Amino acid sequence: MDYTIHTPAQLGQVLRGQRMAQGLTQKATGEPVGLLPKTVGRLENEPARSTVESLFKLLSALNLELVIRPKSDQPSEW
């Protein structure tokens, strides 16, 4: 499923939802990619204060990818 993200808060919610859907703790998610549980928590709760590098590590740990594309002409649901 694709998620359209417009705000940092939405990003955090999607990241947390994906982690929980996979049945992972913050610790189990971060360990393979070198992130501390507090860093995973910050990405989920305050993504605007996180680094792009940490974001990409978390995306990798969750087997997710970032896609950038032009906005569609359709009105946003948000």
Biopython code that builds the backbone (N, CA, C, O; Angstrom):
import numpy as np
from Bio.PDB.StructureBuilder import StructureBuilder

atoms = [
    (1, "MET", "N", (0.834, -1.169, 0.000)),
    (1, "MET", "CA", (0.000, 0.000, 0.000)),
    (1, "MET", "C", (0.888, 1.246, 0.000)),
    (1, "MET", "O", (1.911, 1.290, 0.684)),
    (2, "ASP", "N", (0.492, 2.238, -0.761)),
    (2, "ASP", "CA", (1.206, 3.508, -0.813)),
    (2, "ASP", "C", (0.565, 4.493, 0.160)),
    (2, "ASP", "O", (-0.647, 4.473, 0.376)),
    (3, "TYR", "N", (1.393, 5.349, 0.739)),
    (3, "TYR", "CA", (0.920, 6.402, 1.635)),
    (3, "TYR", "C", (1.424, 7.733, 1.110)),
    (3, "TYR", "O", (2.610, 7.874, 0.811)),
    (4, "THR", "N", (0.544, 8.700, 0.996)),
    (4, "THR", "CA", (0.934, 10.041, 0.613)),
    (4, "THR", "C", (1.156, 10.831, 1.896)),
    (4, "THR", "O", (0.264, 10.950, 2.736)),
    (5, "ILE", "N", (2.355, 11.363, 2.025)),
    (5, "ILE", "CA", (2.755, 12.074, 3.238)),
    (5, "ILE", "C", (2.872, 13.559, 2.914)),
    (5, "ILE", "O", (3.546, 13.946, 1.960)),
    (6, "HIS", "N", (2.205, 14.387, 3.723)),
    (6, "HIS", "CA", (2.260, 15.833, 3.526)),
    (6, "HIS", "C", (2.905, 16.564, 4.698)),
    (6, "HIS", "O", (3.306, 17.719, 4.561)),
    (7, "THR", "N", (3.007, 15.904, 5.846)),
    (7, "THR", "CA", (3.556, 16.563, 7.036)),
    (7, "THR", "C", (4.499, 15.609, 7.768)),
    (7, "THR", "O", (4.398, 14.393, 7.605)),
    (8, "PRO", "N", (5.413, 16.153, 8.573)),
    (8, "PRO", "CA", (6.267, 15.279, 9.387)),
    (8, "PRO", "C", (5.450, 14.379, 10.316)),
    (8, "PRO", "O", (5.810, 13.220, 10.519)),
    (9, "ALA", "N", (4.368, 14.891, 10.876)),
    (9, "ALA", "CA", (3.545, 14.074, 11.777)),
    (9, "ALA", "C", (2.984, 12.851, 11.051)),
    (9, "ALA", "O", (2.941, 11.756, 11.611)),
    (10, "GLN", "N", (2.559, 13.040, 9.819)),
    (10, "GLN", "CA", (2.043, 11.910, 9.039)),
    (10, "GLN", "C", (3.145, 10.885, 8.799)),
    (10, "GLN", "O", (2.902, 9.680, 8.861)),
    (11, "LEU", "N", (4.347, 11.361, 8.526)),
    (11, "LEU", "CA", (5.472, 10.451, 8.319)),
    (11, "LEU", "C", (5.691, 9.597, 9.559)),
    (11, "LEU", "O", (5.851, 8.380, 9.458)),
    (12, "GLY", "N", (5.699, 10.223, 10.718)),
    (12, "GLY", "CA", (5.892, 9.487, 11.957)),
    (12, "GLY", "C", (4.821, 8.434, 12.182)),
    (12, "GLY", "O", (5.119, 7.317, 12.605)),
    (13, "GLN", "N", (3.583, 8.786, 11.902)),
    (13, "GLN", "CA", (2.476, 7.842, 12.081)),
    (13, "GLN", "C", (2.619, 6.636, 11.160)),
    (13, "GLN", "O", (2.381, 5.502, 11.576)),
    (14, "VAL", "N", (3.004, 6.877, 9.922)),
    (14, "VAL", "CA", (3.166, 5.773, 8.971)),
    (14, "VAL", "C", (4.337, 4.879, 9.383)),
    (14, "VAL", "O", (4.238, 3.653, 9.320)),
    (15, "LEU", "N", (5.439, 5.492, 9.801)),
    (15, "LEU", "CA", (6.594, 4.690, 10.225)),
    (15, "LEU", "C", (6.233, 3.812, 11.422)),
    (15, "LEU", "O", (6.567, 2.628, 11.441)),
    (16, "ARG", "N", (5.558, 4.378, 12.413)),
    (16, "ARG", "CA", (5.150, 3.605, 13.589)),
    (16, "ARG", "C", (4.187, 2.489, 13.173)),
    (16, "ARG", "O", (4.324, 1.349, 13.617)),
    (17, "GLY", "N", (3.228, 2.815, 12.335)),
    (17, "GLY", "CA", (2.269, 1.810, 11.885)),
    (17, "GLY", "C", (2.925, 0.657, 11.152)),
    (17, "GLY", "O", (2.554, -0.501, 11.344)),
    (18, "GLN", "N", (3.896, 0.969, 10.315)),
    (18, "GLN", "CA", (4.599, -0.088, 9.575)),
    (18, "GLN", "C", (5.414, -0.962, 10.518)),
    (18, "GLN", "O", (5.443, -2.184, 10.368)),
    (19, "ARG", "N", (6.075, -0.340, 11.492)),
    (19, "ARG", "CA", (6.859, -1.112, 12.461)),
    (19, "ARG", "C", (5.947, -2.040, 13.261)),
    (19, "ARG", "O", (6.245, -3.221, 13.437)),
    (20, "MET", "N", (4.851, -1.499, 13.734)),
    (20, "MET", "CA", (3.931, -2.298, 14.541)),
    (20, "MET", "C", (3.266, -3.400, 13.720)),
    (20, "MET", "O", (3.039, -4.497, 14.229)),
    (21, "ALA", "N", (2.956, -3.124, 12.474)),
    (21, "ALA", "CA", (2.358, -4.141, 11.597)),
    (21, "ALA", "C", (3.307, -5.318, 11.394)),
    (21, "ALA", "O", (2.877, -6.448, 11.162)),
    (22, "GLN", "N", (4.600, -5.034, 11.483)),
    (22, "GLN", "CA", (5.598, -6.095, 11.340)),
    (22, "GLN", "C", (5.914, -6.764, 12.673)),
    (22, "GLN", "O", (6.731, -7.682, 12.737)),
    (23, "GLY", "N", (5.260, -6.297, 13.737)),
    (23, "GLY", "CA", (5.439, -6.904, 15.050)),
    (23, "GLY", "C", (6.799, -6.634, 15.666)),
    (23, "GLY", "O", (7.310, -7.453, 16.429)),
    (24, "LEU", "N", (7.391, -5.488, 15.340)),
    (24, "LEU", "CA", (8.737, -5.167, 15.817)),
    (24, "LEU", "C", (8.711, -4.122, 16.930)),
    (24, "LEU", "O", (7.887, -3.207, 16.921)),
    (25, "THR", "N", (9.615, -4.274, 17.875)),
    (25, "THR", "CA", (9.837, -3.228, 18.872)),
    (25, "THR", "C", (10.770, -2.187, 18.268)),
    (25, "THR", "O", (11.374, -2.418, 17.220)),
    (26, "GLN", "N", (10.883, -1.053, 18.928)),
    (26, "GLN", "CA", (11.829, -0.035, 18.459)),
    (26, "GLN", "C", (13.255, -0.581, 18.496)),
    (26, "GLN", "O", (14.053, -0.308, 17.600)),
    (27, "LYS", "N", (13.569, -1.351, 19.531)),
    (27, "LYS", "CA", (14.912, -1.927, 19.651)),
    (27, "LYS", "C", (15.195, -2.911, 18.518)),
    (27, "LYS", "O", (16.239, -2.839, 17.871)),
    (28, "ALA", "N", (14.264, -3.823, 18.286)),
    (28, "ALA", "CA", (14.453, -4.833, 17.234)),
    (28, "ALA", "C", (14.534, -4.192, 15.853)),
    (28, "ALA", "O", (15.221, -4.705, 14.970)),
    (29, "THR", "N", (13.847, -3.089, 15.665)),
    (29, "THR", "CA", (13.867, -2.401, 14.377)),
    (29, "THR", "C", (15.207, -1.718, 14.154)),
    (29, "THR", "O", (15.786, -1.808, 13.071)),
    (30, "GLY", "N", (15.690, -1.042, 15.170)),
    (30, "GLY", "CA", (16.895, -0.237, 15.009)),
    (30, "GLY", "C", (18.200, -0.998, 15.019)),
    (30, "GLY", "O", (19.147, -0.592, 14.346)),
    (31, "GLU", "N", (18.282, -2.093, 15.763)),
    (31, "GLU", "CA", (19.556, -2.812, 15.915)),
    (31, "GLU", "C", (20.230, -3.190, 14.596)),
    (31, "GLU", "O", (21.425, -2.935, 14.441)),
    (32, "PRO", "N", (19.519, -3.786, 13.646)),
    (32, "PRO", "CA", (20.209, -4.225, 12.414)),
    (32, "PRO", "C", (20.817, -3.085, 11.591)),
    (32, "PRO", "O", (21.735, -3.308, 10.801)),
    (33, "VAL", "N", (20.307, -1.871, 11.778)),
    (33, "VAL", "CA", (20.797, -0.746, 10.972)),
    (33, "VAL", "C", (21.550, 0.286, 11.814)),
    (33, "VAL", "O", (21.894, 1.361, 11.322)),
    (34, "GLY", "N", (21.803, -0.042, 13.074)),
    (34, "GLY", "CA", (22.600, 0.828, 13.922)),
    (34, "GLY", "C", (21.858, 2.014, 14.521)),
    (34, "GLY", "O", (22.471, 3.039, 14.818)),
    (35, "LEU", "N", (20.550, 1.889, 14.700)),
    (35, "LEU", "CA", (19.785, 2.953, 15.334)),
    (35, "LEU", "C", (19.418, 2.545, 16.755)),
    (35, "LEU", "O", (19.028, 1.404, 17.003)),
    (36, "LEU", "N", (19.544, 3.476, 17.675)),
    (36, "LEU", "CA", (19.107, 3.237, 19.043)),
    (36, "LEU", "C", (17.576, 3.306, 19.107)),
    (36, "LEU", "O", (16.952, 3.980, 18.287)),
    (37, "PRO", "N", (16.976, 2.616, 20.067)),
    (37, "PRO", "CA", (15.516, 2.698, 20.202)),
    (37, "PRO", "C", (15.023, 4.143, 20.338)),
    (37, "PRO", "O", (13.959, 4.481, 19.820)),
    (38, "LYS", "N", (15.786, 4.998, 21.031)),
    (38, "LYS", "CA", (15.351, 6.391, 21.180)),
    (38, "LYS", "C", (15.349, 7.123, 19.838)),
    (38, "LYS", "O", (14.555, 8.042, 19.639)),
    (39, "THR", "N", (16.226, 6.726, 18.921)),
    (39, "THR", "CA", (16.247, 7.341, 17.593)),
    (39, "THR", "C", (15.032, 6.892, 16.791)),
    (39, "THR", "O", (14.423, 7.695, 16.084)),
    (40, "VAL", "N", (14.681, 5.627, 16.895)),
    (40, "VAL", "CA", (13.475, 5.124, 16.233)),
    (40, "VAL", "C", (12.260, 5.857, 16.800)),
    (40, "VAL", "O", (11.376, 6.275, 16.053)),
    (41, "GLY", "N", (12.220, 6.007, 18.115)),
    (41, "GLY", "CA", (11.116, 6.717, 18.750)),
    (41, "GLY", "C", (11.022, 8.163, 18.299)),
    (41, "GLY", "O", (9.926, 8.680, 18.080)),
    (42, "ARG", "N", (12.158, 8.814, 18.161)),
    (42, "ARG", "CA", (12.144, 10.207, 17.710)),
    (42, "ARG", "C", (11.637, 10.295, 16.270)),
    (42, "ARG", "O", (10.881, 11.210, 15.940)),
    (43, "LEU", "N", (12.038, 9.367, 15.420)),
    (43, "LEU", "CA", (11.545, 9.366, 14.044)),
    (43, "LEU", "C", (10.034, 9.176, 14.013)),
    (43, "LEU", "O", (9.359, 9.735, 13.149)),
    (44, "GLU", "N", (9.503, 8.404, 14.934)),
    (44, "GLU", "CA", (8.062, 8.169, 14.983)),
    (44, "GLU", "C", (7.304, 9.337, 15.619)),
    (44, "GLU", "O", (6.185, 9.647, 15.209)),
    (45, "ASN", "N", (7.911, 9.985, 16.617)),
    (45, "ASN", "CA", (7.207, 11.013, 17.385)),
    (45, "ASN", "C", (7.555, 12.443, 17.003)),
    (45, "ASN", "O", (6.713, 13.335, 17.111)),
    (46, "GLU", "N", (8.774, 12.666, 16.562)),
    (46, "GLU", "CA", (9.224, 14.008, 16.172)),
    (46, "GLU", "C", (10.088, 13.921, 14.917)),
    (46, "GLU", "O", (11.261, 14.291, 14.957)),
    (47, "PRO", "N", (9.540, 13.444, 13.815)),
    (47, "PRO", "CA", (10.362, 13.224, 12.624)),
    (47, "PRO", "C", (11.026, 14.496, 12.104)),
    (47, "PRO", "O", (12.071, 14.413, 11.459)),
    (48, "ALA", "N", (10.460, 15.651, 12.358)),
    (48, "ALA", "CA", (11.061, 16.899, 11.872)),
    (48, "ALA", "C", (12.401, 17.165, 12.538)),
    (48, "ALA", "O", (13.216, 17.915, 12.000)),
    (49, "ARG", "N", (12.644, 16.570, 13.694)),
    (49, "ARG", "CA", (13.900, 16.772, 14.410)),
    (49, "ARG", "C", (14.926, 15.687, 14.111)),
    (49, "ARG", "O", (16.001, 15.678, 14.709)),
    (50, "SER", "N", (14.619, 14.788, 13.212)),
    (50, "SER", "CA", (15.503, 13.673, 12.891)),
    (50, "SER", "C", (16.308, 13.971, 11.633)),
    (50, "SER", "O", (15.976, 14.869, 10.859)),
    (51, "THR", "N", (17.372, 13.198, 11.447)),
    (51, "THR", "CA", (18.205, 13.398, 10.263)),
    (51, "THR", "C", (17.698, 12.551, 9.102)),
    (51, "THR", "O", (17.023, 11.541, 9.299)),
    (52, "VAL", "N", (18.030, 12.972, 7.914)),
    (52, "VAL", "CA", (17.683, 12.206, 6.718)),
    (52, "VAL", "C", (18.389, 10.850, 6.757)),
    (52, "VAL", "O", (17.825, 9.838, 6.341)),
    (53, "GLU", "N", (19.612, 10.835, 7.255)),
    (53, "GLU", "CA", (20.354, 9.579, 7.357)),
    (53, "GLU", "C", (19.616, 8.573, 8.243)),
    (53, "GLU", "O", (19.501, 7.399, 7.890)),
    (54, "SER", "N", (19.117, 9.033, 9.393)),
    (54, "SER", "CA", (18.355, 8.142, 10.279)),
    (54, "SER", "C", (17.070, 7.667, 9.618)),
    (54, "SER", "O", (16.684, 6.507, 9.761)),
    (55, "LEU", "N", (16.413, 8.559, 8.899)),
    (55, "LEU", "CA", (15.202, 8.179, 8.187)),
    (55, "LEU", "C", (15.485, 7.052, 7.204)),
    (55, "LEU", "O", (14.742, 6.072, 7.152)),
    (56, "PHE", "N", (16.551, 7.182, 6.429)),
    (56, "PHE", "CA", (16.860, 6.144, 5.446)),
    (56, "PHE", "C", (17.246, 4.828, 6.113)),
    (56, "PHE", "O", (16.934, 3.759, 5.589)),
    (57, "LYS", "N", (17.912, 4.888, 7.249)),
    (57, "LYS", "CA", (18.226, 3.658, 7.975)),
    (57, "LYS", "C", (16.943, 2.983, 8.441)),
    (57, "LYS", "O", (16.800, 1.766, 8.323)),
    (58, "LEU", "N", (16.007, 3.776, 8.972)),
    (58, "LEU", "CA", (14.749, 3.193, 9.431)),
    (58, "LEU", "C", (13.940, 2.628, 8.266)),
    (58, "LEU", "O", (13.356, 1.550, 8.380)),
    (59, "LEU", "N", (13.905, 3.346, 7.153)),
    (59, "LEU", "CA", (13.213, 2.819, 5.975)),
    (59, "LEU", "C", (13.808, 1.482, 5.559)),
    (59, "LEU", "O", (13.072, 0.557, 5.213)),
    (60, "SER", "N", (15.129, 1.371, 5.589)),
    (60, "SER", "CA", (15.801, 0.127, 5.238)),
    (60, "SER", "C", (15.417, -0.984, 6.212)),
    (60, "SER", "O", (15.134, -2.107, 5.797)),
    (61, "ALA", "N", (15.409, -0.670, 7.498)),
    (61, "ALA", "CA", (15.081, -1.673, 8.511)),
    (61, "ALA", "C", (13.657, -2.187, 8.340)),
    (61, "ALA", "O", (13.375, -3.352, 8.623)),
    (62, "LEU", "N", (12.765, -1.324, 7.879)),
    (62, "LEU", "CA", (11.367, -1.708, 7.693)),
    (62, "LEU", "C", (11.069, -2.201, 6.282)),
    (62, "LEU", "O", (9.918, -2.481, 5.947)),
    (63, "ASN", "N", (12.104, -2.306, 5.459)),
    (63, "ASN", "CA", (11.963, -2.740, 4.069)),
    (63, "ASN", "C", (10.991, -1.837, 3.308)),
    (63, "ASN", "O", (10.111, -2.307, 2.587)),
    (64, "LEU", "N", (11.178, -0.524, 3.491)),
    (64, "LEU", "CA", (10.368, 0.482, 2.809)),
    (64, "LEU", "C", (11.258, 1.310, 1.904)),
    (64, "LEU", "O", (12.481, 1.304, 2.047)),
    (65, "GLU", "N", (10.645, 2.021, 0.975)),
    (65, "GLU", "CA", (11.396, 2.903, 0.106)),
    (65, "GLU", "C", (10.711, 4.258, 0.017)),
    (65, "GLU", "O", (9.499, 4.370, 0.202)),
    (66, "LEU", "N", (11.491, 5.266, -0.265)),
    (66, "LEU", "CA", (10.983, 6.622, -0.431)),
    (66, "LEU", "C", (10.815, 6.879, -1.920)),
    (66, "LEU", "O", (11.740, 6.650, -2.700)),
    (67, "VAL", "N", (9.641, 7.353, -2.317)),
    (67, "VAL", "CA", (9.358, 7.666, -3.713)),
    (67, "VAL", "C", (8.971, 9.138, -3.776)),
    (67, "VAL", "O", (8.106, 9.592, -3.026)),
    (68, "ILE", "N", (9.604, 9.872, -4.663)),
    (68, "ILE", "CA", (9.274, 11.281, -4.861)),
    (68, "ILE", "C", (8.719, 11.436, -6.264)),
    (68, "ILE", "O", (9.312, 10.979, -7.241)),
    (69, "ARG", "N", (7.561, 12.094, -6.347)),
    (69, "ARG", "CA", (6.926, 12.283, -7.645)),
    (69, "ARG", "C", (6.182, 13.610, -7.629)),
    (69, "ARG", "O", (5.896, 14.139, -6.555)),
    (70, "PRO", "N", (5.868, 14.151, -8.782)),
    (70, "PRO", "CA", (5.078, 15.388, -8.828)),
    (70, "PRO", "C", (3.697, 15.156, -8.218)),
    (70, "PRO", "O", (3.145, 14.059, -8.295)),
    (71, "LYS", "N", (3.160, 16.194, -7.622)),
    (71, "LYS", "CA", (1.806, 16.100, -7.086)),
    (71, "LYS", "C", (0.816, 15.890, -8.217)),
    (71, "LYS", "O", (0.991, 16.389, -9.329)),
    (72, "SER", "N", (-0.229, 15.135, -7.901)),
    (72, "SER", "CA", (-1.279, 14.932, -8.897)),
    (72, "SER", "C", (-2.157, 16.177, -8.929)),
    (72, "SER", "O", (-2.085, 17.018, -8.032)),
    (73, "ASP", "N", (-2.985, 16.292, -9.961)),
    (73, "ASP", "CA", (-3.895, 17.418, -10.090)),
    (73, "ASP", "C", (-5.137, 17.253, -9.228)),
    (73, "ASP", "O", (-5.942, 18.177, -9.108)),
    (74, "GLN", "N", (-5.292, 16.082, -8.631)),
    (74, "GLN", "CA", (-6.475, 15.828, -7.821)),
    (74, "GLN", "C", (-6.322, 16.517, -6.452)),
    (74, "GLN", "O", (-5.204, 16.645, -5.954)),
    (75, "PRO", "N", (-7.411, 16.952, -5.853)),
    (75, "PRO", "CA", (-7.333, 17.576, -4.535)),
    (75, "PRO", "C", (-6.824, 16.599, -3.479)),
    (75, "PRO", "O", (-7.116, 15.405, -3.539)),
    (76, "SER", "N", (-6.086, 17.096, -2.540)),
    (76, "SER", "CA", (-5.549, 16.284, -1.475)),
    (76, "SER", "C", (-6.657, 15.876, -0.501)),
    (76, "SER", "O", (-7.619, 16.616, -0.298)),
    (77, "GLU", "N", (-6.510, 14.695, 0.096)),
    (77, "GLU", "CA", (-7.469, 14.234, 1.089)),
    (77, "GLU", "C", (-7.220, 14.910, 2.421)),
    (77, "GLU", "O", (-8.071, 14.838, 3.308)),
    (78, "TRP", "N", (-6.087, 15.560, 2.589)),
    (78, "TRP", "CA", (-5.738, 16.170, 3.871)),
    (78, "TRP", "C", (-6.156, 17.579, 3.808)),
    (78, "TRP", "O", (-5.973, 18.321, 4.773)),
]
sb = StructureBuilder()
sb.init_structure("model")
sb.init_model(0)
sb.init_chain("A")
sb.init_seg("    ")
for serial, (resi, resn, name, xyz) in enumerate(atoms, 1):
    if name == "N":
        sb.init_residue(resn, " ", resi, " ")
    sb.init_atom(name, np.array(xyz, "f"), 0.0, 1.0, " ", f" {name:<3s}", serial, name[0])
structure = sb.get_structure()
